[in-house]
Every structure is written in C-alpha cells, then in structure tokens.
Amino acid sequence: MLDARKKAILFVAVQEYILTADPVSSQRLVEKYQLGVSSATVRNELALLEDLGYLRQPHTSAGRIPTDIGYRFYVDNTLDKPGLTVQEEEAVTELFSAVNREMGAMLHETTQILSHLTNYVAVVLAPSFKKSTLKHVDLVSISSRHVLAVLITNKGQVLKRIITIELADKGLSGIEHFLNERLQGMGPAQISALKEGVDLADRDTARLIRHLIGEIADIMASEDKERVFLGGTSSILRQREFEDLNKIEALLNSLEHGYRLLQWLEDSLRTEKVLVKIGSENTDQQIKDCTVIASSYHIDGETLGTLGIIGPTRMDYARAISSVTIIADNLTRALTELRSG
C-alpha cells in the first residue's frame, strides 16, 4: 500500500510523462506541482516507487517513466475525472443525431467520431447477423432472372444480395408478402428449417419460395462472426511511441485481421463497465506496448457489440475513457431509436 505522499507524487509523475513524453525528474515535479516537499524528498520517493515497480528509468542518468503498474494506478484514480468539456459532449450528441440511420453506416461514422476525439485507432464491432432475427424482407426485380433481396434485422442491420431465380410470370409482391408473414422474427436456423415446410398448390411458386427462403437463411448465416469497423489507423504514425517501423507493421498487421480485434475486445462484451487493458495486461504480444479501452453498446438491455480505441500506453486516459463512454451511450441511444423507428 502506498501512503498519501507516494500516491500524490506517483500521480503527478505519470501525468507529467503523459503530457510531455519525457522522463520525469524530481526537480521538474517540484517546480511544476505544489507537492509541499523538497526535491530531495521527491527524489527519494521516486526511487522507492521504482523499487515497488511503479516507475522505471530508461537510462541511468535519465528521469523516470511509468510502468504498466504505474499507469494502472493512474487510471484507477482517473476513472471519475471528466475528460471532455460540456461543449464537446454536446457536439458528440449533435453528431449522432445527424448520422446515417442505417446500422452499417452508423457504425462506420462512429469510428470516425471516436478517432477524431481521441487521435487513436477506433474500433467498432458490429453484432453478428447470426444472432439477429429477420424483421423485414424486400424483393426488387432487376431483370427476368435476378432479384435484389434486401433484409432488415431486428437490430437495424441491412443485408443485400442479388439472387438468381426464374420469375416467369410469378407475382413478386405476393411472394414478398408470404415471406414477411412467415419469416418475421426468425433467425437463420429457424428460417432454414422452414424451407421444407412450404407446401402450395402451385408447385412452381412453392419451389421458388423454398429457393428464396434458403437464400435468405444463407445470407444471414454467412455473417457468422462480428464485423469490424476501423477508423483513424493513420493516427498511429503521429504517436511518438510508434516511431519504430517494426512496431507499426506489427500493429497494422493485427488490425487487418478482424478475429484479433475480436479477441482484444471480447471481454468488454461481458461487462457493463469501461474496460481498460494496459500494455502487459493484454495477452497478445502484438499490443504489449498498447492500451485498449472498450465499452459495450446495447438495445433494451441486450448487448449488441463493443467499441473502443487502441493507442500507446502513454495516453490521455481521462479523455480516452470519457470519449469511449459517451460514444457508447450515444450509439446505444441512436440504435434504440433506429429499432423503434
């Protein structure tokens, strides 16, 4: 356990390093912060904090920088601090009132807003279509042999696919009505099971409907894994910690693989709290020098997906945590309105 003085010195030491990216000396802390003790006392306390694993010296003659444990202390004492101004929070709310109402576009725009707020890589994981149910299907004839099927799920997702069929003189509007009446509220497995139960006097129409039902089930089931939306990947290049091209290459390679992002953020799907994983707290070696901050978003109490940011361990934690929190809240509200609409 740290006493009050060590806590105060550790907090400002981490904060100073976040602000400047330069190793922190006792003299600088005494000059900049009203600690009420001498430079020698601060120097001794910094040495003790290093022994305890909260700080380290990159070079013998240099000041000290935080370890992952030091950042963890700082974060745990920053969670309740506002990181965005009232004006910024209001601006975010206004942005979400104007974003595209289709879920895919909305999630893409969410990454842009989050990345702009934080200057870090923003990630949004969309809900799996396999976990959704069909709300409505539209069939649009685009030729004598092709129909555009537009599926809308209960979560506001939209899927489109061109299906090859023999329409002949069959009434498409009647078939569309039949499908909506029978398939509404069903998931892909239920829809697929219904296919063989279609029995109509008109065998050609029944065969056509069974084909369409199979295609609809396949469309929904084909999106088995959550989809990944990324924003602000170029922001990595502006971070001092990623001047090493090997680090950039490793991180970008991981970002290109959606399943890696799923692994990084999946823990946030199981909690309503903001998840903060710092450096070595991440099990993946590709992001051992990064911090991941994530939160889930919901509709009617149901967790749909997660969003977050990935950046260096030296980050403005108060701002990053506040940004992720308010974006998750606004996305939840916008998707709830989309569903009710």
N, C-alpha and C positions, 0 to 999 in steps of 0.2 A: 504494500500500500504506500502511496506517495503522500507526503504531508502537503499542506496548503501551499507552501513556498515552492516546492518542487513542481507541483501542478501548475502554478502560475507561470513559472519560468519555462516549463516544457510547452505550455500552450502558446506563449508568445514566440518561442523559438521555432515551433512548427509554422506558426502563422507568418513569421518573418521570412522563412525559407520559401513558403508558398508564394509570397509576394515578390521576392527578388530572385529566386533560383540560385542564390549564392550561399555558400556555407556560412553559418551564423556564429559570430563571436560574442563573447561576454560583453565586450566594450560597446558593440552596436546595440545590444539589448538594453544596457544601462542608459545609453544616450537617447534611445528612441522610446522606451517604455518606463513608466514610473513604477519601478519594482521596489523601491524603498530600501535597497541593499547595495553594497559596494560591488564593483566589478570583480574583485577577488572572490567574493561570496558567490556571485553568479557563476564564475569560472569553476569553482569547486562543485557547485550544484550540477552544472553541465557535465562535469566529469563523472559524477555519481549517476546521472541519468544515462550516460553512455555505458557505464558498468551494468546498469539494470536493463540495457537493451533497447532503450527508447530513442537513443541518438547514436550516430557513428561519425567518425572522422574519415572523409575520403582520402586525406593526406595528413601526414603527421603535423605539418605546420598550419593546416587549414582549420577553419571553424568546423562546426558540426551540422549535420543534416539529419532529418528524421529517418528512422527505420519504419518498417511496416507497422510495428507495435506502437511507435510514436504517432504515426498517422491515425491508428485505431483510437488511441487516447483522444486525439484532437477531434475526430469525427464523433465519438461518443459524447463529447462535450460541446458539439456544434449543432446537433440534430434539431434543437428547438430555436435556433437562431435564424431570423429571416434572411434570405439570400437574394430576394428580388424586391424591388420597390413596389409600392402600391400601383404606380403608373404602369410598370412592366406587367404586373399580374392582370390589370385591366386590359392592357393591349393584347395579351395572350387570349383572354376571354373573347375579345372582339374578333381576333383572327379565327377562332374556332366557330364563331357564329357565321363566318363567311366562307368556310372551307367547303369543298365539294361534298355533296351528300352521298356519293357512292362510296362504300366502305374502302375499297382498294385505293381510290384517290385520296380519301381522307387519311388513311394510314401513311401514305407516301408524304402528304403535306405535313403530317405530324413529325416525321423525321426532319423535315426542313426547319420547322419551327424550333424543335428541340436543339438541333445542331446550331442554329443561329443564336439561341440564348446562351449556350454553354461554350461554343467553339470546340466541341469534342465530337467524336463519331456518335451518331444517334442510330438506334436500332429499334424497330417495332416488329414484334412477332404477331402475325395475324392468326385468328382462330383457324383450326383445321376444318375444312369443309366436311370431313368425315364425321365430325361431331355435331354438325348442323342438321336441321330439317328443312324440307322444301316448303317455302311459303307461297311461291307462285311461279308458273312457267309460261313464257310467251313463245309462240311459234310464228316465225315470219318466213313466208315463202320468198326465196330469192331466185328460184328457177324451177323448172318442172321436175328436177331431180334433187334439189337441195333446199333444206330448211334451216334457218338460223334458230337455234334453241337458246333462249335467254332464261337462266334460272336465278331466282332470288331466294335466298335462305332466310330463316327466322332471325339471323344475326345481321342481316343487311348486306351480306356478300352477294356479288353478282358474278355469274359464270356464263360464258358464251361459247357455243361450239356449232360449227356447220355440220349438219347430219345429211348423209346421202340416203334418200328414200325414193320410192316410186309412188308419187302422189296420185297420179292419174286424175280422176275426177272426184277424189275424196274431199269432203268439206273440212278444211283445216281448222276453222273456228270451232266446229263441233268436236273435233279430236282434242283441241286445246282445252275446251270446257270439260271434257271427260277426264283428261289428265289432272287438271286442277282439282276437280271434285274428288278423285280417287287418291291422289298423291300428297295432297297438302298435309303438312305435319309429320311426314315420314322422313326417316333417314335413308341413306343409300342401301343398307342391308334390307330394310323393310320394302323399299321400292323394288329392289331386285327380286325379292320373294313374291311380289305381287304379279310379276310378269306372266307367270304360267297360269294365273287365275283369271286372265282376261278371256271371256267366252262370249262372243257376239254372234248373232245370226249371220251378219256379213263377215265371212271368214277373211276376206282381203283386208277389211278395216281392222279386224282383230289382230291379224298378223302385223299390220302397220303399227298399231298401238303397242303391241308387245315389243316391237323393234325400238320404238321411241322410248318406252319405259326402260329397256335395257341400256340404251344410250344415256338416259338421264341418270340412272344409277351409276353407270361407269364414270360419268363426268364428275359426280360428287365424290365418289370413292377414289378417283385418281389423285385428288389432292389430299393424300394421306397425312403428310407432315405439314406443320405450321409453315406459313410462308414468311419470308424475311424481307423487310424493307430497311434500306440503309440510307443514311444521309450524312453529308459532311466528312466523307473519308479523306478528302484533301486537307482537312484541318490537322491531320497528323503531321503533315510537313511543317506546320507552323509551331509545333511543340519542340522546345529545346531538348527534351529527353529523347527525341527520335531523330537526332542528327546522324545517328548510326544507321546507314542504309540497310544493314542486315536486320536490324530490329523492325524497320519499316516493312521490309519484304516479308518477314515472318508474320507480322500482324495483318498486313493486307491479304496474304495468302489465307489466313484463318477467316478473315471477314468474308472472303469469297465463298466459303463453304457454310451454307446455312445450318447444317447439323451442328457445327462447332458453336455457332451463336446460340442455338437451342440449349446446348449443354451449359453454356455460360450463364444463361438467364433463367433456366428452368426452375431454380429454387424460388424465384420470385412468384411463380405460379402457385406456390403452396403457402404463401403468407400475404397478409394484407399490409404489412409494413414495408417501408422502403428498404431494399436490400443493398448493402454496401460491402463489396468484397475488394480488399486492398492487397495488391501485389501477391505475396506468397499465400494469401488466403484463397486465391484461385488455384484450383488443382491443375489447370492446363499451363504447361511451361511456356506456351506461346504468349501468354499475357501475364507472366510473373512480374513484369515491370509496369503493369497497368492496374487501374481501378475500374471496376464495373459497378455502376449504380443503376438499379432497376426497380420498377414497380409494376404491379398488375393493373389491368383495367377491367371493368365489369359491366354487365347489364342485369338489372334486377337481382343483384347478389350473386350472379353467376360469373365466374372468372372466364374471360374470353381469351386473353393473351397478355403479353407483357411488353413493356417498353423500357428503354434505358440508354445510358451513354457509356462509352468506353474511352478512357483517356489515361494520361500518365498518373502515377500516384501523387505527384505534386499538382494538385488541382484546387480550385476554389470550391471546397466541399459544401459550404453553406449555400452558395449559388447553385451548384450542381444538384444538390438534394432538393432544394426548393423548386428548381426547374422541372425535375422529373416528377415531383409530387403534383405540381399544378397542371402539368401536361396530362398526367394520368387522370386527374379529376375532370379536366375539360374534355378529354377524349371519351371518358365514361358518360358524361352528360350528353355529348354530341351523338354518340351511338345509341343512347337511350331514346333521344328524340327521333333518330332515324328509324328505330324499330317501331316506335309508337306511330310514326307517320306512315 
